[in-house]
Amino acid sequence: MKLEILGSGCANCKKLEAVTKEAVGELAIADAEVVKVTDMKAIMGYGVMSTPGLVIDGKVVSSGRVPSKAEVTSLITTALSV
């Protein structure tokens, strides 16, 4: 599973990265890879106009806000069940 944090490095982007890493740790997903994407061309390639954004296995699941840890956990769990 690949989770990408889209953002320039602002406070909200860092918060989303921390929340995502916490959720992955609590779910004990051994093969999860959390990657920070700061390249604006790459971010715009996903169609994300406002950061931070969260991409799970190539699919944008959140953008423009920092979801709660519970919401990130739910998004990851949903992606795993697909």
N, C-alpha and C positions, 0 to 999 in steps of 0.2 A: 504494500500500500504506500502510495506517495502522497504526502500532504504538502502543499505549497502555500507559503504565506506571501501574499503580494503586497508590496509596499516599499516606500522609499527609506524607511528606517525611523519614521516618526514614533512618538510615544504609543499611539494606538496600535501601530504595526508590531512593536515590541511586546505590547500586552497580549495581542492575539497570538503571537508566537509562543509566549509563556503559557497561555491558557491551553493552546493546542498540545504543547509538550506535556503538560500536566494530564490532560485527558488521555493521551496516548499511553502515558505511564500507568495511569489507573486502570486502563483497559488491558494492560500488559500485552500489547501487540508487538511481538518480537520483530516482525519484518517491516514495521512502519518507518518511513524515511521522511523527516521533516526538513523541508528546504525553504530557504528564504530567497525570494525573487525580488531584486531591486531594479532590474533593467526595465525602464519604462516601455520600451518597444515590446518586450515579452509580456508585460502586464496588459498593455493595450491589445495584444494579440488574443487575450482571453475575453476582450470586450469589457473589461473592468474600467470604469471611468472614475470611480472614487475608491480610494484605499482606506483601510486595509481590506484585503480580499483573502478568502480561503478557498483553495482548490483541492479537491480530493480525487485522485486518480484521473486528472485531466478535466474534471467537471467543476465549474464554479458553483459553490454552495452558499457563499456569503460574500457581500461586498459593501463597503461604505460604512461599516460599523464593527464593533467588537462584540461578538456573541458571547453569552455566558458560558462557563465551563460545561454546564449541564447541556446547553444547546450544542456545543461542539461535540460532546460525547455522543449525543443523539445523532448528529450528522455522520459521525464516524461509524457508529453502530449500523445506521441505515445503509451506508456505503458498503459495509462488510457483508450485509445480508443480500445484496444485489447479485 
